[in-house]
Amino acid sequence: MLLPRYQQLIDSGTLQADEAQMSAAEHLSELQARILAGKGGQKSGRWPILSGGRKAQHDKAAHTQGVYLYGAVGRGKSLLMDLFCETLPLESKRRVHFHAFMLEVHGALAAHRKTGGKRDPLRLVAADIAASLDVLCLDEFLVSDIVSAMLLQGLLEALFDEGVYLVTTSNFPPDALYPDGLQRERFLGCITLLNERLNVLSLESRRDYRTQTGLNQARFLTPLNAMTEHQLRQWFAEWAKGTQPAVEHLPVQGRFLRTPASAGDAALLSFSEICGQALGNADYLALAGRYKALVLDGIPIFTNANQDQAKRFMLLIDALYESRVRLACRAAAAPEHLYREGFFGFEFKRTVSRLIALTNEGEA
């Protein structure tokens, strides 16, 4: 189970003792026990209506259908969720990144709509998911587009009604999701649903473990000059392992993504090729699924003038981090100085943390 495994990692020196993490681990361990205790009966999405007060809050946590764990970057949210999933002795569980999950949902919805019928396609998708899952773990819950915002409430309601438990992580509390988004008032019902049906926990650790002393950025090069370009191409040659680079076309949802320099399990890409054109989550997940190592050249400084590129870069780093792709890159400034101004200042802090972790020696 989770708590013994977490304590074992502390005792071995793999993790540092952290009071905030321990508190979250205890809540997640309690959820594990409730899930296993209920395995003998039918799945049920029934949820009691509770009155106010401290006891009611405790009772609510004991009856919620999961945990929503939020906090600043690098505090251990994904680590705890992974430990929860890893130590839960069930086969009917799945851990997936939120962006990848939503891509699957959109695809499944499109398939159900083609077949027609009178049933709500969201309910059909939820039933398909619940047919094989008791527990769904979603990493990095983040709503950034109106399409996902509009369907999430119906999807989550259907999943809860099917009896699926949800554990998710986010950098934001539910009330701060989709800020200033188009037609955000239509998303407020989803926020209410998250607050009511999940045990919302704040992970308030003061440390960003991905940027602790001892990590170095040996594969992050700056500035953009001839010396750093030479070093970057040396790394690509090492990762190519003698394979001659060639153009490769990766299939992505009925089309192809061109990678101009693919060699074995490594690829060399310019920032303009991968973030300077209209690509999205599906493209970056395809890259992360195909390559074990990626060399990215020419990352610029981000301002209001190139916010679209900044957003794509954030999605790319999320996909690479989720798949643990080795990364070497060359940029106009150090990670913490790449984002100068714009709408994504807070979100980009997560990107900086992940970028440092990915380019640190020893990361895979």
C-alpha positions in Angstrom: 0.0 0.0 0.0 1.0 3.6 -0.4 2.1 4.7 3.1 4.5 1.8 3.7 6.0 2.4 0.2 6.3 6.1 0.8 8.0 5.6 4.2 10.4 3.0 2.6 11.5 5.6 0.0 12.2 8.1 2.8 14.1 5.5 4.9 16.3 4.6 1.9 17.2 8.2 1.3 15.4 8.2 -2.1 13.0 10.9 -0.8 13.3 13.6 1.8 10.8 13.6 4.7 8.1 16.2 3.9 5.2 16.9 6.2 2.9 18.2 3.5 3.6 15.1 1.3 3.0 12.8 4.2 -0.4 14.4 4.9 -1.4 13.9 1.3 -0.1 10.4 1.3 -2.3 9.6 4.3 -5.4 10.9 2.5 -4.6 8.8 -0.6 -4.0 5.8 1.6 -7.4 6.2 3.1 -8.9 6.3 -0.4 -7.1 3.1 -1.3 -8.6 1.4 1.7 -12.1 2.6 0.8 -11.8 1.5 -2.8 -10.6 -2.0 -1.7 -13.3 -2.3 1.0 -16.0 -1.5 -1.6 -14.7 -4.0 -4.2 -16.9 -6.7 -2.9 -20.1 -4.9 -4.0 -21.5 -3.3 -7.1 -20.0 -0.1 -8.5 -22.1 2.8 -7.3 -21.9 6.5 -8.0 -24.3 7.4 -5.1 -23.1 10.2 -3.0 -24.7 11.3 0.2 -25.9 14.9 0.8 -24.1 16.2 3.9 -24.8 19.1 6.2 -22.2 21.7 7.2 -19.6 21.7 10.0 -16.2 20.1 10.7 -17.6 16.6 11.2 -19.5 17.0 7.9 -16.3 17.8 6.2 -14.6 14.7 7.6 -17.7 12.6 6.6 -17.6 14.2 3.1 -13.9 13.1 2.6 -14.9 9.6 3.7 -17.6 9.5 0.9 -16.0 11.3 -2.0 -15.1 9.5 -5.2 -11.4 10.5 -5.3 -8.8 13.1 -4.6 -8.0 16.4 -6.3 -4.4 17.2 -5.3 -3.1 20.6 -6.3 -0.1 22.8 -5.5 3.0 24.5 -7.0 5.3 22.8 -9.5 7.8 20.2 -8.2 6.1 19.5 -4.9 5.6 15.8 -5.4 2.0 15.7 -6.7 2.7 13.4 -9.6 5.0 11.3 -7.4 2.2 10.7 -4.9 -0.4 9.9 -7.5 2.0 7.4 -9.2 2.7 5.8 -5.8 -1.1 5.6 -5.3 -1.6 3.9 -8.6 1.4 1.6 -8.3 0.6 0.3 -4.8 -3.2 -0.1 -5.4 -3.6 -3.9 -5.8 -6.1 -3.7 -8.6 -5.9 -4.5 -12.3 -8.8 -2.2 -13.1 -6.8 1.1 -12.9 -5.2 3.5 -15.3 -2.7 6.3 -15.0 -2.7 8.8 -17.9 -1.8 12.4 -18.6 -4.9 14.7 -18.8 -4.1 16.0 -22.3 -3.7 12.4 -23.6 -6.9 11.3 -21.9 -8.9 14.2 -23.4 -7.6 13.4 -26.9 -8.9 9.9 -26.5 -12.3 11.2 -25.2 -12.6 13.5 -28.3 -11.8 10.6 -30.6 -14.3 8.3 -28.8 -17.0 11.0 -28.9 -16.5 11.4 -32.7 -16.8 7.6 -33.2 -20.1 7.4 -31.2 -21.6 10.4 -33.0 -21.0 8.7 -36.3 -23.0 5.7 -35.3 -25.9 7.9 -34.3 -28.5 6.7 -31.9 -30.5 8.6 -29.2 -28.2 8.0 -26.2 -25.9 10.8 -25.0 -22.5 10.1 -26.5 -20.8 11.3 -23.3 -22.6 8.7 -21.4 -21.6 6.0 -23.9 -17.9 7.1 -23.6 -18.1 7.0 -19.8 -19.7 3.6 -19.9 -16.9 2.3 -22.2 -14.3 3.7 -19.7 -16.0 2.3 -16.7 -16.3 -1.1 -18.3 -12.6 -1.8 -17.7 -11.7 0.8 -14.9 -12.5 1.2 -11.3 -9.9 3.9 -10.8 -8.7 6.6 -13.2 -5.6 8.7 -12.3 -5.2 11.9 -14.4 -2.0 13.9 -14.1 -1.9 17.7 -14.7 -5.6 18.6 -14.8 -5.6 21.8 -16.8 -8.5 23.2 -18.9 -7.3 25.5 -21.7 -9.8 25.2 -24.5 -13.6 25.8 -24.7 -14.3 22.4 -26.2 -12.9 20.5 -23.3 -14.4 23.0 -20.8 -17.9 22.5 -22.2 -17.8 18.6 -22.1 -16.0 18.0 -18.8 -18.9 18.4 -16.5 -21.0 15.9 -18.3 -18.1 13.5 -18.7 -17.2 13.6 -15.0 -20.8 13.3 -13.9 -21.2 10.2 -16.1 -17.9 8.6 -14.8 -18.9 9.2 -11.2 -22.4 7.8 -11.8 -20.7 4.7 -13.3 -18.8 4.4 -10.0 -15.3 5.3 -11.3 -12.9 6.8 -8.7 -10.8 9.7 -9.8 -7.4 10.8 -8.6 -6.0 13.9 -10.3 -3.2 16.4 -9.9 -3.2 20.1 -10.9 -1.2 23.3 -10.3 -4.5 25.0 -9.6 -7.4 24.6 -7.2 -10.7 23.8 -8.9 -11.9 27.4 -8.4 -9.0 28.7 -10.4 -9.4 26.4 -13.4 -10.0 27.9 -16.9 -9.5 31.5 -15.7 -10.8 34.2 -18.1 -11.8 31.4 -20.5 -14.3 31.9 -23.2 -17.8 31.3 -21.7 -16.3 30.4 -18.3 -19.7 30.7 -16.7 -20.7 27.5 -18.4 -17.7 25.8 -16.8 -18.7 26.7 -13.2 -20.8 23.6 -12.9 -17.7 21.5 -13.4 -15.9 23.4 -10.7 -18.7 22.7 -8.3 -18.7 19.1 -9.2 -15.0 18.7 -8.5 -15.3 20.5 -5.2 -18.3 18.3 -4.2 -17.3 14.9 -5.4 -13.6 14.9 -4.8 -11.5 15.4 -1.6 -9.6 18.6 -2.6 -6.2 18.7 -1.1 -3.5 21.4 -1.2 0.1 20.2 -1.3 1.8 23.1 0.4 5.4 21.9 0.5 7.9 24.8 0.3 10.4 22.9 -1.9 10.5 22.4 -5.6 12.3 19.0 -5.7 13.0 19.3 -9.4 15.2 22.3 -8.9 17.1 21.2 -5.8 20.8 21.8 -5.4 22.7 18.9 -7.0 20.7 19.0 -10.3 22.6 20.6 -13.2 21.6 21.6 -16.6 24.3 19.9 -18.6 22.1 19.4 -21.6 20.6 22.9 -21.6 22.8 25.3 -23.6 22.7 29.0 -23.9 23.2 31.4 -25.6 22.6 30.8 -29.3 26.1 30.8 -30.7 28.5 28.6 -32.8 30.0 26.9 -29.7 26.6 25.8 -28.3 25.4 24.7 -31.8 28.5 22.5 -32.1 27.9 20.9 -28.7 24.2 20.3 -29.4 25.0 18.5 -32.7 27.6 16.4 -30.9 24.9 15.2 -28.4 22.7 14.3 -31.3 25.5 12.3 -33.0 26.0 10.4 -29.7 22.3 9.6 -29.3 22.1 8.6 -33.0 24.6 5.9 -32.4 26.0 5.9 -35.9 22.6 5.9 -37.6 22.4 8.3 -40.5 19.7 10.9 -40.0 16.8 10.8 -42.4 13.4 12.4 -42.8 10.6 10.5 -41.1 6.8 11.0 -41.2 4.9 10.1 -38.0 1.2 9.2 -38.4 -1.0 11.6 -36.3 -4.8 11.3 -36.5 -5.0 10.6 -40.2 -2.1 12.9 -41.3 1.7 12.9 -40.9 4.1 14.9 -38.8 7.5 15.5 -40.6 10.7 15.0 -38.6 13.6 16.2 -40.8 16.4 14.5 -38.9 15.4 11.2 -37.3 18.1 8.7 -36.4 17.2 5.5 -34.5 15.4 6.5 -31.3 16.6 10.1 -31.5 15.5 13.2 -33.5 16.9 16.7 -34.0 14.3 19.4 -34.4 14.4 23.2 -34.6 12.0 25.1 -32.4 10.4 26.8 -35.5 9.7 23.4 -37.0 7.9 22.0 -34.0 6.5 25.0 -32.1 6.4 27.6 -34.9 3.6 26.0 -36.8 0.0 25.0 -35.9 0.7 21.7 -34.1 -1.0 20.4 -30.9 -1.2 17.8 -28.2 -1.6 14.9 -30.6 1.6 15.8 -32.5 3.7 16.2 -29.3 2.4 12.9 -27.9 3.3 11.2 -31.2 6.9 12.6 -30.9 7.1 11.5 -27.2 5.8 8.0 -28.1 8.3 7.6 -31.0 11.6 8.9 -29.6 13.6 8.2 -26.5 15.8 11.2 -27.0 15.0 14.6 -28.6 17.4 17.5 -29.5 15.6 20.8 -29.7 17.4 23.8 -31.2 16.6 27.5 -31.1 14.2 28.1 -28.2 13.5 31.9 -28.2 12.6 34.2 -25.4 8.8 34.4 -25.0 6.9 37.7 -24.9 3.4 38.8 -25.8 4.5 38.7 -29.4 4.8 34.9 -29.5 2.3 33.5 -27.0 1.1 30.9 -29.4 4.6 29.5 -29.6 5.0 29.6 -25.8 1.8 27.6 -25.4 2.9 24.9 -27.9 6.3 24.7 -26.2 4.5 24.1 -22.8 2.5 21.3 -24.4 5.6 19.8 -25.9 7.5 19.8 -22.6 4.5 18.2 -20.8 4.4 15.4 -23.4 8.2 14.8 -23.2 8.2 14.9 -19.4 5.3 12.5 -19.2 7.0 10.0 -21.4 10.5 10.6 -19.8 12.1 11.5 -23.1 15.7 12.5 -22.8 16.1 16.1 -23.9 19.0 18.3 -25.0 18.3 21.9 -26.1 19.8 25.2 -27.0 18.0 28.4 -26.1 18.3 32.2 -26.0 18.3 32.3 -22.2 18.3 30.1 -19.1 15.0 28.2 -18.3 14.0 30.7 -15.6 14.5 33.6 -18.0 12.8 32.3 -21.1 9.4 33.7 -20.3 9.5 37.5 -20.1 5.9 38.5 -20.4 2.5 37.2 -21.4 -0.6 35.3 -20.3 1.1 32.1 -19.2 3.5 33.3 -16.6 2.2 31.1 -13.8 1.8 28.0 -15.9 5.2 28.5 -17.4 6.8 27.9 -14.0 5.8 24.2 -14.4 7.5 24.2 -17.8 10.7 25.6 -16.3 10.7 23.0 -13.6 10.1 20.2 -16.1 12.6 21.6 -18.5 15.3 21.5 -15.9 14.5 18.0 -14.9 14.5 16.7 -18.5 17.8 18.3 -19.4 19.5 17.3 -16.2 22.2 14.6 -16.5 20.9 11.2 -15.6 17.2 11.9 -16.5 15.7 9.4 -18.8 
